[in-house]
Amino acid sequence: MAFDAVLFDCDGVLVDSEPITHRVLRDQLAESGWVMTLQECMHIFLGRAVRSEAARIEAQTGQPLTDAWMERFYTRRNEALQAELQAIAHAEQAVAAVHGLLQGRIACASGADRAKVELQLAKTGLARFFEGRVFSGHEMPRTKPAPDVYLAAAAALGVAPGRCLVVEDSATGVTAGVAAGATVVGYSPSAHGHDSGAALRAAGARHVMGDMAQLPGLLAAGL
């Protein structure tokens, strides 16, 4: 097999969280004076940590991005995710198949905070596949688009980055995977909330799929 491990992004790859999270973010930014549509919010923040856009938020709202503001956002976001979140279509079957093909050498490497990632995996029943192999960009020196979280996941699995397949749905995440030295497959369904296939290829994705059900076959075929 061409790959010894698969490293999954979480938001938009395993769980359909992006529309929920960005709706909460859009509403809280509007309360602070920055009014935009959901689509505009997702265009700016998809694949990026909110804090990484602090200067832009502060310029638009005229207010500092405080810890209290972020904690309020996290609380609202987590409440909405707990109430509404679902797994990406066919993600559970794809993860189970890949887990079997690679004897468990898979990891979840997200740019989000650990509390969010673990909440989402538990909520959707995917946590059992990733126990002890969840990595958060918030715990790294740099988050995506830097490669740190993917390098940490590969090292923990004992697999060279060049032998890893990364699954991403944002250009930011693809950039991170490519920078780590991994091969990246993009996920870009027709549903709103994912970067386009063209954007993923431009960032360096080797292949783009529109359905997570395609992943096991692509892995087995070496892309």
N, C-alpha and C positions, 0 to 999 in steps of 0.2 A: 504494500500500500504506500502511496506517495506521501502520506502524512501520519505522524505518530500521535497527534493530539488535535483536538478542536477546541478553540476558545470562542465562546459566545459572548457578544454584547448582550445586554439585558433589555433595555427599553427599545421597543420597536422590533426586536428580534425574537425574544422569548415571550414578552408580555405587551399587550396593546395599551400602553400607558401614556404615550405621548399626547393624544388629544385631551386626556384627563388632566395631566400635569400642566400642560400649557394653558388650558382653560382657567385653572386656579391661578397660575402666574399672571395671565392677562388681566384677570379681575383684580388681583391685588395691586398690580402696576397701575391700573386705572384709578384705584382708590388713592394712589400716590401722585396722580396727575399725568401719567403717561397712558393715553388712550390709543388702542390699536385693535385690529381684528385678530381673531385666533390665527388665521393664516399668516399674518404679519409677525405675530409672536413666535410661531413655530419656525418661520424663516430665519429669525434672528437667533433663537436659542436652541434649536434642534441639535442634539449631540454635544451641547456645551453646558458646563456648570454655570449656574446663575451667577455665582461670585466672579467667574471669569469675565463677565460683562458688567462688572460693578461701575466702571468709569462711564459706560454708556447709560446705565440706569440713573446714575447720579446726575449726569448732564441733562437727561430728559425730565427728571422729577424735581431737580433742584434740592434734593435731600440726600443725606448720606445713607449708604446701604448698611444698616446696622445689624448687629447680631439679633436684636429683638425682631427686626423686620424679617430676617431669614427664618427665625424660629417660628414666627407666625405662619410664614409660607409653608414650612415643613409640616406643621400641624394640620393646616387646611389640606395640603396635598395628600398627606397620608390618610386622612379621614375619607377623602374622595376615592382614593385608590382602594381602600379597604371595602368601600361600599360598591364600587363599580367595576373594578379591574377584571379582565379576562385574559387568558393566554392567547397569543397569536395563533391563528388557525394552523393546525397540523404541527405546532411546535412540540407538543408532548410526544407525539409519535416519532418525530424526527430526532429529538434528543434521546429517546429511549433506544432507537435504532443505532445512532452514532455511539452511544454509551456502550452498547453491546459490541459493535464492530471494533472499538478501540480499548476494550477491557477497562472501561471507566476513565480513560485518560481524557477527560473533558474538564473545562472550567468555565465559570462565568466571570468575565472581566469587564466591569462597567465603569463609566465615568461618574456615576451617581454615588451618593452617600450610602454606606453599608446598611443603615436602617431601612432605607427605601428598597434596596435590592433584596434584602432578606424578607421584608414584608411581602414583596411582589412574588418571590419564588414560593413562599409559604402559601399565599393566597391562591395561587394557580396550581398548586400541587407539584411544582417542578423542583422543589427544594431537595427532594430525596436523591436527585441525580447529581447534585453539586455540593453535598455535605463536605465541609472542610476545604472547598475549592472555589470560594467566592472572593473576588478581589475588587476593591473600590479605588477609583482614581483619587478620591478625597484623602486616602491614606498614603498616597505616593508623593514624591517630591513635586511632580507635575502630573496633571490630569490630561486627558485627550484634548488636543491632537498629539500630544507627546506620547511616546511609546511605553512609558513606564509601567502602566498597569498590565499590558500584554507581556512585557519582559518578566514581570514578577510572576504572572500566572505560568508562563512557560518554565521558568526556573523551578517553581514549586512542583511542577509535574515531572521535572527532570528531563525535559525535551528541549532540544535546540529550537530557537524561534523559527529557523528556516524549515523545520519539519512540522510546523504548526499551521493549521488552517483557521483563519479568523472569519467569523460571520458578523457582518455589520450592515446597518441600514442607513447610516449617515456618512456624508463625506468626511466629517471630522473624525469619525471612528475609523473609516478606511485609511485615512492619513496616518492614524496611530498604528494600525496594524502593519501597514507597509513600512513605516519607520522602524518598527520592531524587527523587520526582516522576515515576516510571515507572508504567506499567500493569503489574499483576502477574497472571499466570495461575498458579493453584495446581495441584500434582500430588498427588493423594491416592488411590492405589490401595487395594484391599482388604487388601493385605499389611501385616503389622505393621511398624512403624518409621517411619510418616509421621503427621503431624498430620491430624486429620479435616478433611473438606471444610468443615464448619461452622466449625471453628477458623480455617481459612484465609480463609474469607469474612469472618468477624468481624474479622480483622486487616486486611482491605482488598483481598483478591484479587477481581478483576473476574469471573473465571470459574474453575471447578475442573474438571480433567479426571482421569479414572481410568486413562488409557493414554497413554503418551508418543507413540504413533502418531497421536494426535489433533492434535498441536501444529502440523504444517505446514498443515493445513486451517484451523485457528483463526487462524494468522498470515495466511494468504492472504485470509481472510474479514474480517480486522480485528477479530476477536473478536465 
